[in-house]
Amino acid sequence: MIRILHTADWHLGQSFFGYDRTDEHLHFLDWLCDTIRQHEVDVLIIAGDVFDVSNPSAASQRMFYRFVSRVTTENPALQLVVVAGNHDSAARLEAPLPLLQEMRTEIKGVVPKREGKPLYDDLIVELKNARGEVEALCLAVPFLRQGDYVVPEGAENTYAAGVRMFYQELVQCAALRQTENQALVAVGHLQAVGSEIAEKDYSERTIIGGLECVSPDVFDERIAYTALGHIHKAQRVSGKEHVRYAGSPLPMSFAERNYHHGAVLFTLADGRLQSIEKLPYHPLVSLLSVPSGEAVSPGEVLELLSSLPPREEELPAPYLEIKVLLAEPEPMFRNEVEELVKDKQVRLARIVSSYRKESVSASEEKVVEEGLEAMDPLQILKATFEKTYQTDMPNEMVELFQEACRLTDLNDNE
């Protein structure tokens, strides 16, 4: 039997609305080390986006490599399989590979090629159980970019068709090496049809199709488990138990505030999938929205904020998002909020303003009836202002715009 832990989308180095998240990532890595030891994990898979940017800071890289050193030292038989995500620099991630291989770590960032054709065999990693026996073959595929895959002739969606062919060829290559009682495990960093992604209003939208979507049918019945990254919500894909996103360990935005974080532990035996278990992780810092539902008036927001608990320095303060419903611009509202929350147990991250929707203004009707071409710039500006703020554009702004237009005309005539 072999125990494999599936994680993805760490995004080390990410800041959250200007706040450093180093302590949060270290908290997750400590949890991961403890989890690997407690569950006697044989293989750790990281399905892409180790770092948040392609040029990560020195501190972020130290965090990752210290983790690799620590976890492999504490678990002498543990293997790590890492693939590059779209946020990672494939070449940078692979650069220290000769040293990392000494710590039983394989990184696949760049698709190797010869004469323009992928070398599929180089993407296959042997996964060994506690006795050192090869229990599975891992198809470690990084985020595929144009040029990494061969496009079938006549394909309408070249990306989806190219990725499908890539995995098909890789599975066939692995089948030539596969022996009895060895399973196949696929890794990918991609967007699968049927997966759910966050929307800005906290609802979920299911991806039905698209140019960058890949059907989960790509991962056929010969593959015992598919470990995916890229989508931050942990989930099964199209109801397939063995095709999963591990999800991100930390919420990357307020749209992800209700996600359940963690990792997926699965076991293989005799070439087959035996069990799947979601291991929950609770991030160090939570996300708080005020109000929790729809936006409310400034007065109601301030009243809600006044009831927040006082600051406790020894505890990590949640990130705070405020949703306010305005009738007109309130330039002093942020100052009032900052003054009110400075002694509260929160960290102000952002204020989201929305405006009351009323009847369509005359300016908006004019846009609809005549179109933009029939209107002068000032009319367009007035219509936009009225639509956004649900009030007439102030005379002083009209005068400033007219003055700017006059100066522009003068410069053009010189």
VOGU-3710 file (C-alpha; in Angstrom, 3 decimals, decimal comma):
1> mirilhtadw> 0,000/0,000/0,000  1,078/3,589/-0,631  -0,292/6,778/0,979  -0,233/9,919/-1,141  -1,097/13,450/-0,029  -2,402/15,819/-2,723  -1,984/19,593/-2,280  -1,855/22,548/-4,665  -1,898/26,321/-5,074  0,217/27,360/-2,094
11> hlgqsffgyd> 0,967/30,792/-3,606  3,894/31,415/-1,286  4,759/35,106/-1,166  1,244/36,359/-1,762  0,259/39,539/0,049  -3,377/40,185/0,934  -4,421/43,769/0,240  -0,954/44,885/1,289  -0,666/42,594/4,333  2,245/40,140/4,494
21> rtdehlhfld> 1,132/36,495/4,783  4,405/34,867/5,819  3,064/33,766/9,215  -0,003/32,269/7,551  2,053/30,234/5,099  4,435/29,062/7,855  1,405/27,969/9,887  0,181/25,901/6,922  3,604/24,337/6,329  3,831/23,370/10,017
31> wlcdtirqhe> 0,390/21,741/9,733  1,503/19,931/6,575  4,622/18,546/8,260  2,563/17,318/11,218  -0,034/15,774/8,884  2,576/13,917/6,837  4,112/12,464/10,000  0,799/11,535/11,650  -0,608/9,802/8,568  2,698/8,183/7,561
41> vdvliiagdv> 2,490/9,675/4,086  4,744/8,130/1,437  4,383/10,778/-1,295  3,513/14,471/-1,249  2,172/15,919/-4,512  2,099/19,679/-5,112  -0,020/20,290/-8,222  1,320/23,700/-9,231  1,484/27,339/-8,118  4,034/26,831/-5,382
51> fdvsnpsaas> 4,740/30,560/-5,599  2,411/33,468/-6,218  4,583/35,114/-8,882  7,090/33,869/-11,446  9,855/35,903/-9,808  9,351/35,080/-6,109  11,201/36,897/-3,366  14,263/35,369/-1,732  12,223/34,987/1,473  9,522/32,992/-0,340
61> qrmfyrfvsr> 12,091/30,689/-1,922  13,804/30,133/1,442  10,440/29,220/2,933  9,863/26,552/0,289  13,337/25,018/0,327  13,469/24,980/4,133  10,165/23,118/4,090  11,556/20,551/1,630  14,640/20,074/3,785  12,623/19,769/6,982
71> vttenpalql> 9,914/17,416/5,732  12,333/15,036/4,015  14,606/15,002/7,069  11,712/14,237/9,402  10,366/11,564/7,023  13,367/9,709/5,535  11,303/7,708/3,017  9,043/10,556/1,838  8,986/11,492/-1,843  7,922/14,893/-3,185
81> vvvagnhdsa> 6,511/15,412/-6,676  6,075/19,052/-7,701  4,782/20,459/-10,996  4,879/24,088/-12,076  1,670/26,090/-12,261  0,845/29,106/-14,376  2,066/31,408/-11,574  5,426/29,646/-11,342  8,495/30,158/-13,465  9,056/26,669/-14,852
91> arleaplpll> 12,796/27,131/-15,363  13,317/28,821/-11,984  11,428/26,072/-10,176  13,564/23,387/-11,823  16,900/25,196/-11,358  17,915/23,590/-8,003  16,673/20,148/-9,063  20,087/18,373/-8,829  20,229/19,327/-5,147  16,561/18,601/-4,470
101> qemrteikgv> 16,780/15,134/-6,006  19,160/14,294/-3,158  16,152/14,948/-0,921  13,884/12,637/-2,982  12,161/15,594/-4,639  11,192/15,638/-8,308  10,131/18,889/-9,970  8,585/19,029/-13,430  8,403/22,592/-14,724  9,445/22,430/-18,364
111> vpkregkply> 8,128/19,886/-20,863  11,291/18,270/-22,279  11,403/17,933/-26,068  13,514/16,445/-28,804  13,094/17,747/-32,331  9,947/19,557/-31,223  8,243/16,456/-29,791  7,554/15,986/-26,075  9,665/13,423/-24,249  6,818/11,840/-22,354
121> ddlivelkna> 8,983/9,315/-20,553  10,798/12,132/-18,733  7,508/13,200/-17,101  6,910/9,807/-15,477  7,987/9,511/-11,835  8,112/6,217/-9,965  6,281/6,360/-6,625  7,577/3,977/-3,965  5,926/2,596/-0,849  7,532/2,367/2,595
131> rgevealcla> 9,443/-0,751/1,554  10,949/0,991/-1,455  8,832/-0,890/-3,990  7,405/0,963/-6,992  3,695/1,045/-6,259  2,601/3,613/-8,867  3,733/5,672/-11,836  3,048/9,383/-11,600  2,330/11,349/-14,777  3,732/14,672/-13,550
141> vpflrqgdyv> 2,483/17,275/-16,031  3,165/20,976/-15,413  0,946/23,798/-16,650  0,912/23,359/-20,418  1,580/26,385/-22,590  1,380/26,759/-26,348  4,264/24,817/-27,840  4,272/22,189/-25,085  1,713/20,022/-26,854  1,024/18,845/-30,392
151> vpegaentya> -2,195/20,196/-31,891  -4,260/17,568/-33,771  -5,158/18,504/-37,328  -8,601/20,041/-37,739  -9,108/20,684/-34,023  -11,496/23,557/-33,279  -10,321/24,096/-29,701  -6,590/23,641/-30,119  -5,805/23,868/-26,396  -8,329/21,276/-25,228
161> agvrmfyqel> -7,487/18,946/-28,106  -3,749/19,394/-27,572  -3,942/18,701/-23,827  -6,149/15,651/-24,443  -3,638/14,210/-26,899  -0,758/15,019/-24,524  -2,273/12,961/-21,691  -3,296/10,160/-24,039  0,260/9,842/-25,343  1,629/10,028/-21,800
171> vqcaalrqte> -0,699/7,286/-20,554  0,330/5,052/-23,473  3,987/5,687/-22,670  3,424/4,856/-18,996  1,524/1,697/-19,912  4,687/0,358/-21,555  6,530/0,696/-18,223  3,642/-0,287/-15,974  3,784/-3,726/-14,376  1,077/-5,734/-12,694
181> nqalvavghl> -0,286/-4,167/-9,486  1,138/-0,727/-10,327  -1,329/2,155/-10,501  -1,237/5,317/-12,607  -1,539/8,714/-10,932  -1,957/11,832/-13,070  -1,040/15,372/-12,010  -2,131/18,505/-13,836  -2,494/22,239/-13,431  -5,472/23,160/-15,579
191> qavgseiaek> -9,116/24,182/-15,687  -11,473/21,244/-16,030  -14,973/21,386/-17,456  -17,496/21,052/-14,642  -15,324/22,680/-11,967  -16,599/25,555/-9,871  -14,887/28,925/-9,575  -15,617/31,885/-7,335  -17,488/34,933/-8,521  -17,084/38,373/-7,020
201> dysertiigg> -20,501/38,147/-5,349  -19,460/34,924/-3,545  -21,655/32,686/-5,663  -20,188/29,797/-7,604  -20,199/29,475/-11,355  -19,755/26,079/-12,948  -17,437/26,058/-15,936  -19,301/24,388/-18,759  -16,728/24,892/-21,476  -14,312/27,364/-22,984
211> lecvspdvfd> -11,070/27,706/-24,855  -8,963/26,883/-21,791  -11,191/24,144/-20,367  -10,298/20,482/-20,511  -12,824/17,677/-20,191  -12,266/15,395/-17,172  -12,798/12,501/-19,595  -9,161/13,109/-20,574  -8,264/11,183/-17,415  -9,520/7,767/-18,471
221> eriaytalgh> -10,267/4,657/-16,455  -6,629/3,552/-16,535  -5,729/6,423/-14,180  -6,469/5,549/-10,554  -6,373/9,150/-9,289  -5,915/12,588/-10,862  -4,423/15,320/-8,669  -5,323/18,745/-10,048  -4,345/22,297/-9,237  -5,339/25,749/-10,544
231> ihkaqrvsgk> -8,900/26,039/-9,186  -8,802/27,182/-5,550  -11,959/25,442/-4,375  -11,441/21,863/-3,205  -13,830/19,684/-5,181  -14,527/16,613/-7,226  -14,777/17,306/-10,953  -18,058/16,406/-12,655  -18,872/13,989/-9,847  -15,757/11,892/-10,445
241> ehvryagspl> -14,397/10,814/-7,048  -10,939/10,126/-8,422  -10,519/13,449/-10,275  -10,058/16,220/-7,720  -8,802/19,682/-6,977  -7,084/19,869/-3,588  -7,848/23,588/-3,376  -5,640/26,308/-1,947  -4,540/26,185/1,715  -5,350/29,895/2,159
251> pmsfaernyh> -8,176/31,978/0,692  -6,727/34,129/-2,083  -9,589/36,652/-2,063  -12,794/37,471/-0,201  -14,649/35,519/-2,883  -13,036/32,430/-1,332  -13,911/33,236/2,278  -16,288/30,265/2,674  -14,016/27,650/1,114  -13,002/24,537/3,055
261> hgavlftlad> -9,215/24,228/2,951  -6,930/21,263/3,430  -5,367/18,400/1,493  -6,534/15,100/0,014  -5,091/11,834/1,291  -5,574/8,818/-0,936  -4,245/5,281/-0,775  -3,401/2,810/-3,510  -2,958/-0,940/-3,248  -2,621/-3,676/-5,849
271> grlqsieklp> -2,816/-1,110/-8,624  -6,166/0,275/-7,498  -7,542/3,234/-5,590  -8,451/2,072/-2,077  -9,590/5,202/-0,243  -9,885/8,991/-0,419  -10,020/11,287/2,607  -10,206/15,075/2,820  -7,994/16,362/5,644  -9,257/19,777/6,811
281> yhplvsllsv> -6,920/22,680/7,509  -8,024/25,843/9,307  -6,018/28,902/8,181  -4,355/31,032/10,824  -6,239/34,182/9,784  -9,927/34,308/8,906  -11,817/36,631/6,552  -14,669/38,793/7,818  -17,253/40,674/5,744  -19,381/43,440/7,278
291> psgeavspge> -22,214/43,028/6,663  -22,125/39,293/5,968  -24,858/39,655/3,332  -25,831/42,489/1,000  -24,340/45,976/1,326  -26,045/48,364/3,763  -26,022/52,111/4,358  -22,996/53,914/5,872  -24,799/54,400/9,182  -25,629/50,711/9,438
301> vlellsslpp> -22,041/49,761/8,568  -20,637/52,012/11,297  -23,089/50,561/13,814  -22,008/47,018/12,941  -18,340/47,955/13,201  -18,839/49,481/16,648  -19,928/46,066/17,956  -16,727/44,298/16,858  -14,519/42,956/19,688  -11,563/45,042/20,919
311> reeelpapyl> -8,042/44,351/19,710  -6,083/41,493/21,302  -2,443/41,706/20,321  -1,700/38,025/21,013  -4,319/36,792/18,522  -4,202/37,116/14,711  -6,794/39,677/13,615  -9,134/38,743/10,737  -8,998/40,602/7,442  -11,998/42,906/7,139
321> eikvllaepe> -14,051/43,654/4,043  -16,749/46,336/4,247  -19,698/46,449/1,847  -21,483/49,791/1,843  -24,513/50,965/-0,127  -24,292/54,647/-1,036  -26,767/57,136/-2,426  -23,923/59,465/-3,443  -20,132/59,582/-3,038  -19,015/59,734/0,614
331> pmfrneveel> -15,386/60,936/0,580  -15,081/60,918/4,397  -16,513/57,437/4,916  -13,143/55,657/4,820  -11,724/58,015/7,449  -14,683/57,269/9,723  -14,182/53,541/9,235  -10,436/53,675/9,908  -10,972/55,676/13,091  -13,642/53,238/14,293
341> vkdkqvrlar> -11,703/50,010/13,650  -8,236/51,106/14,783  -8,817/49,526/18,215  -10,879/46,582/16,959  -9,761/42,988/16,407  -9,673/43,340/12,604  -7,364/44,448/9,807  -9,110/46,628/7,268  -8,498/45,126/3,827  -10,968/46,868/1,531
351> ivssyrkesv> -14,184/48,855/1,269  -16,532/47,855/-1,549  -18,954/50,626/-2,497  -22,148/50,065/-4,441  -24,865/52,566/-5,360  -28,608/52,455/-5,195  -30,262/51,481/-8,468  -33,094/53,810/-9,351  -35,043/54,612/-12,498  -33,102/55,164/-15,712
361> saseekvvee> -32,016/58,789/-16,066  -32,683/60,967/-19,081  -28,985/60,818/-19,967  -29,035/57,010/-19,939  -32,168/56,997/-22,124  -30,384/59,301/-24,555  -27,476/56,850/-24,772  -29,856/54,000/-25,540  -31,930/55,912/-28,077  -29,187/57,782/-29,939
371> gleamdplqi> -26,065/55,750/-29,219  -22,636/57,067/-28,223  -21,851/58,380/-31,685  -24,693/60,919/-31,476  -23,511/62,327/-28,137  -20,701/64,697/-27,259  -18,087/63,695/-24,626  -19,739/65,725/-21,846  -23,066/63,955/-22,370  -21,348/60,576/-22,215
381> lkatfektyq> -19,518/61,573/-19,034  -22,734/62,802/-17,413  -24,551/59,585/-18,310  -21,727/57,465/-16,875  -21,615/59,505/-13,662  -25,388/59,292/-13,207  -25,406/55,546/-13,841  -22,597/54,961/-11,336  -23,612/57,312/-8,532  -27,351/57,689/-9,158
391> tdmpnemvel> -27,111/61,482/-8,903  -26,431/64,432/-11,208  -22,858/65,280/-11,976  -21,798/68,331/-9,870  -21,338/71,661/-11,705  -17,729/71,962/-10,570  -16,875/68,625/-12,219  -18,617/69,755/-15,408  -16,552/72,935/-15,397  -13,315/70,998/-14,797
401> fqeacrltdl> -14,090/68,670/-17,689  -14,887/71,574/-20,007  -11,643/73,285/-19,018  -9,692/70,067/-19,718  -11,327/69,820/-23,145  -10,509/73,457/-23,880  -6,826/72,976/-22,973  -6,693/69,839/-25,118  -8,109/71,739/-28,086  -5,531/74,494/-27,601
411> ndne> -2,666/71,995/-27,554  -3,971/70,295/-30,687  -4,135/73,630/-32,549  -0,566/74,655/-31,651
//
